[in-house]
Structure formats: structure tokens, C-alpha cells
Amino acid sequence: MKKSRLLQLFRFRGVISIIYYIAFLALLWYLIIPHTSIYFRDDFEPFSRRLNEEDITLLKGEEFKLYIMKLNKRLSFSSTDIKVADVNILGKVTAYRVGTTIIKVKYGDEILNCRVRVIDINKDKLTLEAGKSSRLSVKGAWFGVRWSSSNTSVAVVSRFGKVTAVSKGSAKIYGKVRGKTVTCTVNVKE
């Protein structure tokens, strides 16, 4: 009687039985296989030896979690320039000042590297008279900055970061680099 109930559990009944199969396979893969001799064989690699990111851009003061998809290994993290960005023993990278550093992740005899670029804008606030202009730049980024203005009737920005005041008011200028956005508030007076 118990065998028939067990067989009924795995009999195809639509979406519910598919969920059972997926859950069973997930349990098998994550709970059972890592504790068998198959997992520790040299030619069997269930997980890749890659970092979750190999090149990241952070804003000053921002944090990022760095990790490897590898079980049963102790990781050792270090930074080549702790003044730019440092990493703790759990892999949390914290950006301190503008620059570039390499985070080294060591496990076993292997070392993986992640380049960290820390960026910031040269001016957070800007006050201009109508008709005047000023230049903005993103420190730590050599190229690839996309500039935009939140209110083009107050201030416009060229693709090179030159901000020109148009009329009285306030606007935000955005610079986007590799998925990160820096902001400068522009106040225009007459």
C-alpha cells in the first residue's frame, strides 16, 4: 500500500508533478552530490571557477558582494590598493576614493582577479548665471560618459560635459558610466 502511494506521488499530474521533480532534483544536486565521492573527483566540476563579476564600477561609498560559485573551499580576499577599495573576509568590497584596484580571490592554489573602478563627479553642486557655462567631468572614467539634463529649459549639457545655463531655476545633470549614475545639481540665477 505504501509503494502505491509513493508511485502516485511521482505520476505525471500536470504542473504540480513537474514542481515535485524540480524540487527533487534540486535536493539531489545541492544536498546529496556535494557529500559524495563524485563531487571531489578532479575531472568533475559542477560549478564554474569564475567570480560573479570580473570588472566592476562603483560609486564612492558604494558596496558590492564578490563571490565564487564553489563549495567546500575557503576563500581569501585581498586588495592591491586599500585606499581605493577594500574587501573584508566575506567578500564585501567597499569603495573609498576614486581610482582602480584589483581584488584578488584565492582558493586552493588558484587566484582569480576582479578589477574595481571607483568613480565620482567633480562637482556635486553648481551655481551659474544665465548664459554662463561650466564643465563637469567624472573622475575615474576616461571615456564613455553619457550626459543628460533633467530640465533642458534651465540647463543643457553637451556630450562632453559642458553645462550651459539657460534660464532661472534648478536642474539635475546626470552622467552615466557603465551602469552607474553620478549627479550634479545646477542652480541658475539671473
N, C-alpha and C positions, 0 to 999 in steps of 0.2 A: 504494500500500500504506500509506503514512503517513497519507493522508487518511482511510482507513477506520478506522485506529486512533484518530485524533482524533475522528471521529464516534462511535465506540463509547464513548469517554470521556464524551460528553455524552448518550448514550442513557439513557433512564429505566431504572434498575435498583433502584428502591426508595429506602431511606433514604440509602444511600451517594451516589447521584447528587444527591439534594437537598442534601447537605452540600457536594458539589462546586459546585453552583450558588450556594449561600450564600457560600462562600469566594470564588468568582469575582466575585460582586457586591460583596463587601466590599473586595476588592483594587481593583476598578474605582473604587469610591466614595472610598476613602481614599488610594490611591496615584496614580491617573491623573487624576481630575477636578480635584483641587486644583492641578495643574500645567497646566491648560488655560485658554483664554480664557473658557470658560463660568463658571468659578469666580469670576473677577474682574469679572463684569458686575454692575452696580448693582442690577438687578432680580432677581438670582438669589441667594437666601440659603439655603444648605444647612444652616446652623447657626443656632440662635436666639441672640439677643443678650441672654441672661439670665445672671445669676450662678447658681451651683449652689445657693446659699441667699441669701435677701434679708433674713432676720431670724433670727439665731441666739442661743441662750442657752448660755453657757459657765460652767463652774465655775472658781473662781480657780485659776490654774496650768494650765488645760487649753489644748490647741491645736486648731486647725481649719484645713483647707486650703480656700482660696477660689479659684475659677477661673471662667473663661468658656469656653463651647464655641465658640471662634472661632480659626481657624488663620491663620497668616501675619500676625499683628498683635502688636506689642509692647505689653505691659500695664504700667501704672504704678499701684502701690498706695500709699495713704496713709491715715492715721488722724486723725480730728479731735481725739482725746484719747489721747495715747500713754501716759498714766498708767493708764488703764483697760485698754486693749488696743492692742497694736501689731501691725503687719504687716510682714513682710520683703519683699524684691523678688520672691520666688517665690510670694507669696500665703498664707504660713502665718501665721495670726492666733494670737497668744498673749495670754491673759487675765492681767492683773496684779492688779487690785483691783476691788472692787465699783463698778458704775456702768454707764453706757450711752455708747457711742461709735458713730460712723459710719465705716465703711471705704469709701473712695472708690476705685473702679477705673476708670482712664482708658485708653481705647484710641482712637486717632484723635482725632476731635473729640467723642466721646461719653464721658459719665461715668455709671457705674452705682453705686448705693449699697447697702450692706448694714449693717443695724443690728445691733450686737453688745451683748448684755446680759450682764454678768458678775454671778453670784450667789454667795453664801456663807451659811453658817449662823452665827447669832450666838454659839453655844456648841458647841464640839466635845465637851466632857465636862461631865457634870453629876452632882453627888453630893447626894442627898436623903435625908431621914429618912422612914420610912413614914408616910403621911398628909399629908406636905407636898407642895407643888406649885411649879412654876416655869414661866415662859413661854419658848417658843422662837420664833424668827422667822427668816425667810430674808431676808437683806439683798440688796437689788436687785430683789426681787419684791414688787409691790404687792398682788397677789391671785392666786388660783388655786393655792395650795399645798395638796397632799393629804398629810395626816399619817397615819402608821401606826406601830405598835409591833411589835417582833419577839417580845416576850413580854408579853402583857397581864396575866399573873399577877404580874409585877414592877412594871411601869409602864404606865399608859394615857395616851393623848394625845387631846385634843379636836380638833375640826376647825379650831379657831383657834390650835392650837399649845400649849395649856396641858397640861403634863406633870404627872401626879399619881402619886406613889409609892404602890404597893400593899403589897408585901412585900419582904423582903430578897432581893437578887440583882442581876443585871445584865441590861440590855436595851438594844437599839438603837432609836432613834427615827428614822424616815425621813421626809423631806419631799421630795415630788416636784413639780417645777415644769417644765413644757414639756419633758418627756422627760429632765430631769436630776434626780439624786437627791443630796440632802445628808444627812449622818448625824451624829447625836449619841449618844454612849454614856452611858447613865444607870446609875449605881451607887446602889442603895438599901441603906441601913443601918438597923438598928433602934435 
